[in-house]
Amino acid sequence: MEAGALVPITDICRHFDWRELFGNDHPVELDLGAGDGGFALAYAQQHPEINLLAVERLLGRVRKIAKRAARAKVTNLRVLRLEFGYTVRYLLPPQSVSVAHILFPDPWPKRRHWPRRLIQPDFIRDLAAAFKTGGELRFTTDHEHYFETAQQAVAEAHILQRAPEWDWTADPKTDFQLTFDAEGRPTYRARWIRP
Ligand SMILES: C[S@@+](CC[C@H](N)C(=O)[O-])C[C@H]1O[C@@H](n2cnc3c(N)ncnc32)[C@H](O)[C@@H]1O
């Protein structure tokens, strides 16, 4: 396996040391549920001024991202194979993250599965605790109902403030985005900041 971008999990009870992980003090951004890493790889290359941690639970995907990062010599991307709820709750140093990208998370469309959706008030409180002042959550989904419940969940957490959309047209498009665009299906996005 390409070790370069892979984050070795030596201690799951200690916050990350970003300087140790990236070798510099650049602002840290997260890609939670990175999938095949299309966004993470392109975004990290587009933004050499930041450090990006991609979190994904599927080993095959994580391996692929690390391999592609090594081939493309992307030095500001690290890939962590772990559950993102655990990562956010236990491993992120408080007040240290600038931006969290959540792109097309699993929508869990069946009613009985809604509690499995990532964006819930507790998760938002954990994430907000990791944000610096001004830290932001950028969320994109194709699922209208998830978009509505996500907005309710963030409001219920009483910690992040809704903000105008970021310039998402400048962001690399994931395969999901390209597919929905090609099919003419709408996608929804929202941005919140920690005041
Ligand atoms: C629908 S895909 C979206 C991938 C990517 N963000 C994109 O837009 O192309 C959701 C991804 O989240 C990952 N995922 C789901 N639950 C997770 C969890 N609890 N922890 C980490 N990754 C998870 C899945 O394995 C999958 O790769």
The ligand as a Gaussian input file, in Angstrom:
#p B3LYP/6-31G(d) Opt

LIG

0 1
 C      -22.420000       8.795000      -1.320000
 S      -20.692000       8.694000      -1.081000
 C      -20.103000      10.322000      -1.468000
 C      -18.630000      10.348000      -1.749000
 C      -17.998000      11.693000      -2.073000
 N      -18.178000      12.667000      -1.007000
 C      -18.493000      12.254000      -3.382000
 O      -19.204000      13.260000      -3.361000
 O      -18.167000      11.673000      -4.418000
 C      -20.575000       8.662000       0.699000
 C      -19.217000       8.171000       1.176000
 O      -19.201000       8.261000       2.608000
 C      -18.592000       7.084000       3.115000
 N      -19.106000       6.868000       4.472000
 C      -20.376000       6.525000       4.807000
 N      -20.504000       6.427000       6.136000
 C      -19.268000       6.688000       6.648000
 C      -18.767000       6.742000       7.975000
 N      -19.566000       6.495000       9.019000
 N      -17.458000       7.062000       8.152000
 C      -16.663000       7.319000       7.087000
 N      -17.086000       7.286000       5.788000
 C      -18.379000       6.968000       5.582000
 C      -19.010000       5.984000       2.152000
 O      -18.163000       4.863000       2.224000
 C      -18.938000       6.724000       0.824000
 O      -17.666000       6.604000       0.242000

